[in-house]
Amino acid sequence: MLFRSRRAVDSPSPTTPTPIGEVVADSLPDGMKIAGAWAWRLLAIVGVLVVFGLLIIQLKEIVIPFMVAILVGGLLVPVVGWLVKHRWPRGIAVAVTLLAAIAVIGGLVMLIIWQVRIGSSDIQSRSISAYEDFQSWLNVTFNINTADFNDYLAQGWEAIQKNSSTLWSGALTVGSTAGHLFTGFLLALFATIFILIDGKGIWNWVVRLFPRKARRAVDGSGHAGWITLTTFVKVQIFVAFVDAVGIGLGAFILGLPFGGFPLVIPIAIAVFLGSFVPVVGAVLTGTVAIFVALVYLGPWQALIMLGIVLLVQQVEGHILQPLVMGTAVKVHPLAVVFAVAAGAGIAGIPGALFAVPLVATLNVMVTYIASGKWRETTRPGLKEAIKQ
């Protein structure tokens, strides 16, 4: 009797109704249950990403300079570390590295400006002559007079202004005025200085923001992501160098002289610097090379120069970026292509610039955490960060 009474108490009464939710869940096929479990988790992740993206858009004047500083730091931190290993004081190593980087970039820009100023009068006269010859050719070949040609130019410029808002929306993301640009430059400069001086200290502070149990995983994933980021910067320099050599070599083969204006080397330098700005940089520098060929060599040579620029850009977009960049940062080439396209569509030029390093860094960090490698190794100095 005692056994039966306990069994009667523990087991549900045959007349007790089953909750409707359980009935529905039991009636669903296993595939539907799995799909539903994945669906709400994916919706939660997408919601977090949307909120995070909106927050970045609202704080873009701070986020963009900071991300630029991280990219620059990824290039300069190894140089500072090399100098420190050779017994340079860290302050002097940081100052010398930063000043050398500014001097190199500023020197390249000043070389271009200097060459343009030298040949400004010559290119102006040649441009006017080429423009008049082109108008005469249009009048003879297509019966288009000067007034009609000017009307077509005005209509084309108006169409460009209407349809280029998306392309240029991100070109001046840190601001549309010189004041905003100057502020963004100062923020990026100060952030770069602090990253070079005390990058490890800044990262340890970030790690301490997480719960103690998660700090080891966060720290290890951050270091893995930093290695990927520095690799990306080095590969990007290589890609820009290939662009500069390809277009510069094409200009040299066409017959653009080394002496006087235009110079092949300044054109190659402009292409090298412009290649760091996706979409607009490559288009503008390529257009300059085509224009110089048109003015100094003629329309057929300009068409050949156009073909060279397109060929180099196709090699960059379909070979260097997907294969070389994708292999270096451990991202599939198809993901590189879609990341650049999505970044450009969402945030314009800054989105295209930061898309690949962001996707590559996040991919490595998530993979590192999921692999569980952080349970095996502990970085020196992390124990103090975990205890605090």
DRENKEKE-671879 format. One line per 4 residues: number of its first residue (from 0); their letters; for each residue z, x, y of C-alpha. Coordinates in Angstrom, 2 decimals. Each point is the difference from the previous one (the first is absolute). Example, Ala and Ser with C-alpha at 12.3 -4.5 7.8 and 13.67 -1.06 7.14 Angstrom:
BEGIN
0 = as = 7.80/12.30/-4.50; -0.66/1.37/3.44
***
This chain:
BEGIN
0 = mlfr = 0.00/0.00/0.00; 0.86/2.79/2.39; -3.32/1.71/-0.69; -1.90/-3.24/0.51
4 = srra = 1.77/-0.81/3.25; -0.77/3.40/1.48; -3.62/-0.34/-1.02; -0.16/-3.41/1.56
8 = vdsp = 1.43/1.31/3.23; -2.31/3.06/0.18; -3.26/-1.74/-0.86; -1.60/-2.41/2.51
12 = sptt = 0.10/-3.66/-0.69; -3.21/-1.48/-1.38; 0.10/-2.53/2.79; 0.34/2.62/2.81
16 = ptpi = -3.28/0.02/1.97; -1.85/3.34/0.32; -0.63/1.17/3.62; -3.52/-0.79/1.13
20 = gevv = -0.61/3.60/1.10; 0.63/1.28/-3.49; -2.33/-2.63/-1.46; -2.78/1.08/2.38
24 = adsl = 0.63/3.70/-0.68; -0.10/-0.54/-3.75; -3.24/-1.94/0.26; -1.80/2.77/1.91
28 = pdgm = -2.04/2.56/-1.95; 1.21/3.59/0.01; -2.96/1.12/2.11; 0.94/-2.44/2.76
32 = kiag = 3.61/1.20/-0.03; -1.07/3.63/0.33; -2.50/-0.82/2.77; 2.65/-1.93/1.92
36 = awaw = 2.50/2.84/-0.31; -2.55/2.46/1.33; -1.19/-2.39/2.73; 3.30/-0.42/1.85
40 = rlla = 0.71/3.73/-0.21; -3.44/0.82/1.43; 0.52/-2.57/2.76; 3.31/1.65/0.88
44 = ivgv = -1.63/3.43/0.17; -2.87/-1.30/2.14; 2.49/-1.72/2.31; 1.93/3.23/0.50
48 = lvvf = -3.23/1.91/0.69; -1.12/-2.61/2.54; 3.32/0.12/1.84; -0.09/3.80/-0.08
52 = glli = -3.57/0.01/1.35; 0.83/-2.41/2.82; 2.98/2.16/0.94; -2.23/3.09/0.14
56 = iqlk = -2.52/-1.85/2.19; 2.73/-0.99/2.42; 1.33/3.57/0.14; -3.41/1.71/-0.10
60 = eivi = 0.64/2.03/3.15; 2.82/1.74/-1.88; -1.34/-0.09/-3.56; -3.42/1.56/0.71
64 = pfmv = 1.35/3.13/1.79; 2.62/0.41/-2.73; -2.62/-0.16/-2.75; -2.16/2.49/1.90
68 = ailv = 3.05/2.29/0.19; 0.51/-0.31/-3.76; -3.63/0.99/-0.67; 0.23/2.95/2.39
72 = ggll = 3.31/0.96/-1.56; -1.60/-0.07/-3.44; -2.37/2.70/1.24; 2.45/2.14/1.98
76 = vpvv = 3.20/-0.18/-2.08; -1.37/2.38/-2.68; -0.93/2.48/2.74; 3.50/-0.15/1.47
80 = gwlv = 1.50/0.39/-3.48; -2.16/3.07/-0.64; 1.15/1.62/3.25; 3.65/-0.78/-0.73
84 = khrw = -0.31/1.60/-3.45; -1.23/3.13/1.77; 3.23/0.10/2.03; -1.22/-1.69/3.15
88 = prgi = 2.69/-2.03/1.81; -0.80/-3.69/-0.51; -0.14/-0.73/3.73; -2.51/2.78/0.64
92 = avav = -2.01/-0.97/-3.09; -0.24/-3.60/1.18; -0.96/1.01/3.55; -2.66/2.48/-1.14
96 = tlla = -1.50/-2.42/-2.54; -0.15/-2.91/2.44; -1.41/2.10/2.84; -2.59/1.53/-2.33
100 = aiav = -1.13/-3.44/-1.17; -0.26/-1.26/3.59; -1.86/3.18/1.02; -2.51/-0.31/-2.84
104 = iggl = -0.76/-3.67/0.64; -0.01/0.45/3.78; -2.22/3.06/-0.31; -2.56/-1.87/-2.08
108 = vmli = -0.05/-2.88/2.48; -0.30/2.37/2.98; -2.89/1.83/-1.70; -1.90/-3.27/-0.29
112 = iwqv = 0.76/-0.93/3.63; -0.98/3.45/1.22; -3.35/-0.09/-1.79; -0.73/-3.50/1.28
116 = rigs = 0.77/1.04/3.57; -2.27/3.01/-0.29; -2.97/-2.07/-1.11; 0.77/-3.23/1.90
120 = sdiq = -2.80/0.43/2.55; -2.50/1.00/-2.67; 0.81/-2.92/-2.29; -0.03/-2.41/2.93
124 = srsi = -3.53/0.99/1.00; -1.18/-0.04/-3.61; 1.58/-3.42/-0.54; -1.79/-1.47/3.02
128 = saye = -3.30/1.49/-1.17; 0.48/-1.32/-3.54; 0.91/-3.45/1.35; -3.15/-0.14/2.14
132 = dfqs = -2.16/1.15/-2.91; 1.53/-2.67/-2.22; -0.68/-2.72/2.58; -3.61/1.15/0.32
136 = wlnv = -0.40/-0.06/-3.78; 1.39/-3.54/-0.17; -2.32/-1.14/2.78; -3.08/1.46/-1.67
140 = tfni = 0.86/-0.94/-3.58; 1.77/-3.36/0.30; -0.87/-1.02/3.60; 3.69/0.01/1.00
144 = ntad = 0.44/0.85/3.67; 3.09/1.51/1.64; 1.50/-3.36/1.05; -0.30/-1.45/-3.50
148 = fndy = 1.49/3.14/-1.50; 2.99/-0.14/2.36; 0.54/-3.67/-0.91; 0.01/0.89/-3.69
152 = laqg = 2.51/2.76/0.65; 2.28/-2.40/1.89; -0.18/-2.55/-2.81; 0.72/2.63/-2.62
156 = weai = 3.01/1.32/1.92; 1.35/-3.54/0.39; -0.35/-0.59/-3.75; 1.82/3.25/-0.74
160 = qkns = 2.86/-1.01/2.29; 0.33/-3.38/-1.71; -0.11/1.27/-3.58; 1.94/3.23/0.31
164 = stlw = 3.41/-1.51/0.75; 1.09/0.36/-3.64; -1.16/3.59/-0.24; 1.69/1.08/3.19
168 = sgal = 3.13/-2.15/-0.42; 1.79/2.86/-1.69; -1.54/2.86/1.96; 2.76/-0.14/2.62
172 = tvgs = 2.72/-1.59/-2.11; 2.76/1.90/1.77; -1.13/-1.58/3.25; -3.00/-0.83/2.13
176 = tagh = 1.13/2.01/3.03; 0.45/3.69/0.66; 3.76/-0.56/0.29; 0.22/-1.44/-3.49
180 = lftg = -2.12/2.82/-1.39; 2.18/2.61/1.68; 3.14/-1.69/-1.31; -1.43/-0.08/-3.50
184 = flla = -0.89/3.69/0.24; 3.53/0.91/1.08; 1.54/-2.08/-2.79; -2.24/1.66/-2.57
188 = lfat = 0.78/3.46/1.43; 3.78/-0.48/0.00; -0.06/-1.53/-3.50; -2.05/2.95/-1.26
192 = ifil = 2.45/2.48/1.53; 2.99/-1.67/-1.66; -1.82/-0.21/-3.35; -0.73/3.74/0.18
196 = idgk = 3.55/0.87/1.05; 2.06/-2.24/-2.27; -2.28/-1.93/-2.29; 2.40/0.29/-2.95
200 = giwn = 2.90/-1.23/2.09; -1.99/-3.02/1.15; -0.94/-0.82/-3.59; 3.60/0.38/-1.21
204 = wvvr = 1.04/-2.49/2.69; -2.66/-2.43/-1.25; 1.23/0.44/-3.58; 3.56/-0.83/1.04
208 = lfpr = -1.18/-3.41/1.23; -0.53/-1.07/-3.62; 2.70/-0.89/-2.54; 1.50/2.98/-1.81
212 = karr = -1.52/-0.91/-3.35; -3.50/-0.08/1.52; 0.22/3.19/2.07; -1.11/2.38/-2.72
216 = avdg = -3.10/-2.09/-0.75; -0.84/-0.38/3.69; 0.42/3.71/0.64; -2.18/1.06/-2.92
220 = sgha = -2.73/-2.50/0.85; 0.04/1.15/3.62; -0.56/3.62/-0.98; -2.82/-0.98/-2.34
224 = gwit = -1.58/-2.03/2.79; 0.34/2.90/2.46; -1.87/2.33/-2.36; -2.79/-2.56/-0.24
228 = lttf = -0.11/-0.38/3.78; -0.32/3.74/0.62; -2.78/0.12/-2.60; -1.80/-2.82/1.81
232 = vkvq = 0.11/1.85/3.32; -1.45/3.15/-1.56; -2.79/-1.92/-1.72; -0.79/-1.87/3.22
236 = ifva = -0.50/3.32/1.77; -2.37/1.02/-2.79; -1.97/-3.26/0.36; -0.28/0.46/3.78
240 = fvda = -1.15/3.59/-0.54; -2.74/-1.15/-2.39; -1.17/-2.58/2.56; -0.10/2.62/2.74
244 = vgig = -1.89/2.52/-2.14; -2.48/-2.62/-1.22; -0.93/-1.35/3.43; 0.17/3.44/1.66
248 = lgaf = -2.25/1.50/-2.65; -2.44/-2.89/0.41; -0.11/0.57/3.76; -0.60/3.72/-0.55
252 = ilgl = -2.85/-0.64/-2.44; -1.62/-2.37/2.49; -0.05/2.80/2.56; 2.88/-0.68/2.38
256 = pfgg = 0.73/3.40/1.55; 3.25/1.97/-0.20; -0.39/1.28/3.54; 0.24/-2.17/3.09
260 = fplv = 0.38/-3.74/-0.32; 0.02/-1.71/-2.42; 1.93/2.15/-2.44; 0.19/-0.68/-3.69
264 = ipia = 3.61/1.18/-0.17; 1.35/-2.43/2.65; -1.80/-2.88/-1.75; 1.59/1.05/-3.30
268 = iavf = 3.42/0.23/1.67; -0.41/-3.49/1.45; -0.88/-1.34/-3.44; 3.01/1.79/-1.52
272 = lgsf = 2.43/-1.51/2.51; -1.64/-3.41/-0.09; 0.17/-0.19/-3.80; 3.78/-0.45/0.23
276 = vpvv = -0.58/-3.36/1.71; -1.61/-2.32/-2.56; -3.00/-2.17/0.88; -0.23/0.67/3.75
280 = gavl = 0.44/3.79/-0.14; -2.81/0.58/-2.47; -2.31/-2.46/1.77; 0.53/1.50/3.46
284 = tgtv = -0.35/3.64/-1.03; -3.07/-0.81/-2.09; -1.50/-1.87/2.94; 0.51/3.03/2.24
288 = aifv = -1.87/2.22/-2.46; -2.87/-2.51/-0.20; -0.18/-0.31/3.78; -0.10/3.77/0.49
292 = alvy = -2.80/0.29/-2.56; -1.92/-2.78/1.75; 0.31/1.57/3.44; -0.78/3.57/-0.97
296 = lgpw = -2.28/-0.32/-3.02; -1.64/-3.43/0.06; 0.10/-3.38/-1.79; -1.08/1.20/-3.44
300 = qali = 2.66/2.70/-0.08; 2.52/-2.61/1.21; -0.96/-2.23/-2.94; 0.49/2.92/-2.38
304 = mlgi = 3.38/0.68/1.64; 0.88/-3.67/-0.50; -0.84/0.35/-3.69; 2.17/3.12/-0.26
308 = vllv = 2.96/-1.77/1.66; -0.39/-3.02/-2.28; -0.25/2.24/-3.06; 3.14/1.93/0.92
312 = qqve = 1.91/-3.21/0.69; -1.14/-1.48/-3.31; 1.13/3.13/-1.83; 3.36/-0.25/1.73
316 = ghil = 0.44/-3.72/-0.61; -1.22/-0.13/-3.61; 0.77/3.46/-1.39; 2.54/1.97/2.02
320 = qplv = 2.34/-2.85/0.93; 0.04/-1.82/-3.37; -0.27/2.96/-2.39; 1.56/3.01/1.75
324 = mgta = 2.56/-1.99/1.98; 0.71/-2.39/-2.85; 0.54/2.83/-2.48; 2.22/1.97/2.36
328 = vkvh = 2.31/-2.89/0.90; -0.10/-1.56/-3.50; -1.65/-3.23/1.09; -3.06/-1.48/-1.69
332 = plav = -3.19/0.47/2.06; -0.56/-3.75/0.10; 3.49/-0.47/1.44; -0.80/2.58/2.70
336 = vfav = -3.13/-1.90/1.06; 1.75/-3.37/0.10; 3.07/1.45/1.72; -2.10/1.38/2.87
340 = aaga = -1.93/-3.27/0.29; 3.15/-2.12/-0.06; 1.81/2.26/2.47; -2.92/-0.09/2.43
344 = giag = -0.22/-3.79/-0.28; 3.72/-0.52/0.56; 0.88/2.60/2.63; -3.28/1.53/1.19
348 = ipga = -0.23/3.77/0.30; 3.73/0.75/-0.57; -0.12/-2.19/-3.09; -2.94/1.99/-1.39
352 = lfav = 1.73/3.28/0.87; 3.32/-0.83/-1.67; -1.29/-2.15/-2.88; -0.66/2.77/-2.54
356 = plva = 3.17/2.07/0.63; 2.11/-3.17/0.01; -1.46/-1.31/-3.26; 0.18/3.43/-1.64
360 = tlnv = 3.60/0.62/1.07; 1.20/-3.44/-1.08; -1.83/0.35/-3.32; 1.69/3.32/-0.78
364 = mvty = 3.42/-1.24/1.11; -0.14/-3.17/-2.08; -1.34/1.90/-3.02; 2.80/2.57/0.31
368 = iasg = 2.71/-2.67/0.13; -1.53/-1.94/-2.90; -0.27/3.14/-2.16; 3.75/0.65/0.18
372 = kwre = -0.41/3.72/0.78; 2.65/-0.32/2.72; 2.64/-0.36/-2.75; -0.74/3.50/-1.30
376 = ttrp = -0.02/2.11/3.18; 2.12/0.11/3.11; -1.14/1.82/3.10; 2.46/2.52/1.47
380 = glke = 1.86/-1.59/2.87; -0.50/-3.54/-1.30; 3.52/-0.20/-1.43; 1.44/0.12/3.51
384 = aikq = -2.37/-2.76/1.12; 1.00/-2.15/-2.99; 3.73/0.43/0.65; -0.19/-0.88/3.71
***
